[in-house]
Amino acid sequence: MDPDLTQKSVSFNSARFLISASRLNECPPDSGAEIAFAGRSNAGKSSALNTITANGKLARTSKTPGRTRLINFFSLNREDCRLVDLPGYGYAKVSRDMKDDWQQHLGHYLNDRRCLRGLVLVMDIRHPLTDFDQMMVEWCEHNRLPLMILATKADKLKFGQAKTAMLGIAKKLENYQCLEHLIMFSATSKRGVEECREALNDWLTAS
């Protein structure tokens, strides 16, 4: 492996679609470093990924939330570094059996993927800490996995309201050791993008 390639910082603009997987044995080899993005179907996860990577077509955005049913992997310029888009939950109009199947395979990924360096939990700043969000926070805490929260759609609130919402989230999660970054984010105004990129870079390049 080229030592120069392994040392370079991550360029998120370099993100390219790599592969989709419906189950763990279809994922890329479990090596290197991955950061996964999770969120309810209407939280703005795809828009956040597209904004962070400066690629409006990287992750599918849809007017029908919940259409992403696979685990999608994206390669980066730094060898063996990947971003991962996990299936969204909450609004998908699919059968109960299919939802159970998604959750089972998502659980396998989260529990068994050794190269997972951190989880980015995307939540709507206007409706934070839903049951799904809380479940993901608890999972990170239990598994000692670093957690970043992106409080998205901050442009939908006045700054004072957004600040109050952020303080409320921080207060509710103050006892969780897993939470390393809580970032006010807007795909529209680009608020929080650079802060998010810096934190992702630190996770991916940590030895």
C-alpha positions in Angstrom: 0.0 0.0 0.0 1.3 3.4 -0.9 2.3 5.2 2.4 1.5 8.6 0.9 -2.1 7.4 0.1 -2.7 6.3 3.6 -1.4 9.5 5.2 -3.4 12.0 3.1 -6.4 13.8 4.7 -9.8 12.9 3.5 -11.4 14.8 0.7 -15.1 14.4 1.1 -15.7 15.8 -2.4 -14.0 12.6 -3.6 -16.9 10.4 -2.4 -18.2 7.9 -5.0 -20.8 5.2 -4.9 -19.1 1.8 -4.2 -21.7 -0.9 -3.6 -25.1 -1.6 -2.0 -25.7 -4.4 0.4 -28.9 -6.0 1.8 -27.0 -8.1 4.3 -23.6 -8.3 6.0 -22.0 -10.8 3.7 -22.6 -8.5 0.8 -20.7 -5.6 2.4 -17.1 -4.7 1.4 -14.3 -6.4 3.3 -14.3 -5.5 6.9 -11.1 -3.5 6.9 -10.0 0.1 7.1 -12.4 2.7 8.5 -16.1 3.4 8.0 -18.5 6.0 9.4 -22.2 5.2 9.1 -25.0 7.7 8.8 -28.4 6.9 10.4 -31.6 8.7 10.8 -35.4 8.6 10.4 -36.6 8.7 6.9 -37.6 12.4 7.0 -34.6 13.7 9.0 -32.6 15.0 6.0 -29.9 12.3 6.0 -29.5 12.1 2.2 -29.4 15.9 2.0 -26.8 16.0 4.7 -24.6 13.4 3.0 -24.9 15.2 -0.3 -23.9 18.5 1.3 -21.0 17.1 3.2 -19.6 15.5 0.0 -20.6 18.4 -2.3 -22.3 15.9 -4.5 -26.0 16.5 -5.0 -26.5 13.1 -6.5 -24.5 10.9 -4.1 -27.3 9.8 -1.8 -30.8 9.6 -3.2 -33.2 12.2 -2.0 -36.8 11.5 -2.5 -40.2 12.9 -1.8 -41.2 9.4 -0.7 -39.2 9.0 2.6 -37.9 5.5 3.3 -37.0 4.5 -0.2 -33.4 3.7 0.7 -33.7 0.0 1.8 -30.1 -1.0 1.3 -26.8 -0.3 3.1 -25.0 2.0 0.6 -21.2 2.3 0.7 -19.2 5.3 -0.7 -15.5 5.2 -1.3 -13.2 8.2 -0.5 -9.8 9.3 -1.8 -8.0 7.8 1.2 -7.6 4.1 0.7 -9.9 1.9 2.8 -12.0 4.8 4.1 -15.7 4.8 3.5 -18.9 6.5 4.3 -22.0 4.4 4.8 -25.6 5.4 4.3 -27.9 3.2 6.5 -31.6 2.6 5.7 -34.0 5.2 7.1 -36.9 4.3 9.2 -40.3 5.7 10.2 -42.2 6.5 7.1 -41.5 3.7 4.7 -44.7 2.2 3.3 -43.6 -1.4 3.3 -44.8 -4.6 4.9 -44.0 -5.4 8.6 -42.0 -8.4 7.5 -39.8 -6.3 5.3 -39.2 -3.7 8.0 -38.3 -6.5 10.4 -35.9 -7.9 7.8 -34.2 -4.4 7.4 -33.8 -4.1 11.1 -32.3 -7.5 11.5 -29.7 -6.9 8.8 -29.0 -3.4 10.0 -28.5 -4.8 13.5 -26.0 -7.3 12.1 -24.0 -4.5 10.4 -24.0 -2.3 13.6 -23.1 -5.2 15.9 -20.6 -7.1 13.8 -18.8 -4.5 11.6 -15.3 -4.1 13.2 -14.1 -1.3 11.0 -17.0 1.0 12.1 -15.3 4.1 13.6 -18.3 6.2 14.5 -22.0 6.8 13.9 -23.5 10.0 12.6 -27.1 10.3 13.8 -29.1 12.8 11.7 -32.2 14.3 13.4 -34.6 17.1 12.6 -33.8 19.9 15.0 -37.5 20.6 15.2 -38.3 17.1 16.3 -35.2 15.8 18.1 -34.7 12.6 20.0 -37.5 10.5 18.7 -37.8 6.9 19.8 -35.5 5.8 16.9 -32.9 8.5 17.8 -32.9 7.4 21.4 -32.5 3.8 20.5 -29.4 4.7 18.4 -27.9 6.8 21.2 -28.4 3.9 23.6 -26.8 1.5 21.2 -23.7 3.7 20.8 -23.4 4.1 24.5 -23.7 0.4 25.1 -21.1 -0.4 22.4 -18.8 2.5 23.2 -19.0 3.8 19.7 -18.3 7.4 19.1 -21.5 9.4 18.2 -22.0 12.6 16.2 -25.4 14.2 16.1 -26.3 16.4 13.2 -29.3 18.5 14.2 -30.5 19.2 10.6 -32.9 21.7 9.0 -31.6 24.5 11.4 -32.5 27.0 8.7 -36.2 26.2 9.4 -35.9 27.9 12.8 -34.8 31.4 13.9 -31.3 31.3 15.4 -32.5 31.8 18.9 -35.0 28.9 18.6 -32.3 26.7 17.1 -29.9 27.5 19.9 -32.5 26.7 22.5 -33.2 23.4 20.7 -29.5 22.5 20.8 -29.2 23.3 24.5 -32.2 21.0 25.1 -30.6 18.1 23.2 -27.3 18.6 25.0 -29.1 18.7 28.4 -30.9 15.4 27.7 -27.7 13.7 26.6 -25.3 15.2 29.1 -24.6 11.8 30.8 -23.8 9.9 27.6 -20.1 9.3 27.2 -20.5 8.3 23.5 -21.6 11.7 22.3 -18.5 13.4 20.9 -20.0 16.0 18.6 -23.4 17.8 18.6 -23.6 20.0 15.5 -26.3 22.5 14.3 -26.6 21.7 10.6 -28.3 23.0 7.5 -28.0 21.5 4.0 -29.5 24.7 2.7 -27.3 27.3 4.4 -24.3 25.0 4.8 -24.2 25.7 8.5 -22.1 23.1 10.3 -20.6 21.5 7.2 -17.0 22.3 7.9 -17.3 21.4 11.5 -18.8 18.0 10.5 -16.0 17.4 7.9 -13.3 18.0 10.4 -14.8 15.6 12.9 -15.3 12.9 10.3 -11.7 13.3 9.1 -10.5 12.9 12.7 -12.4 9.7 13.1 -11.4 8.2 9.7 -7.7 9.0 10.1 -7.2 8.1 13.7 -4.6 5.4 14.1 
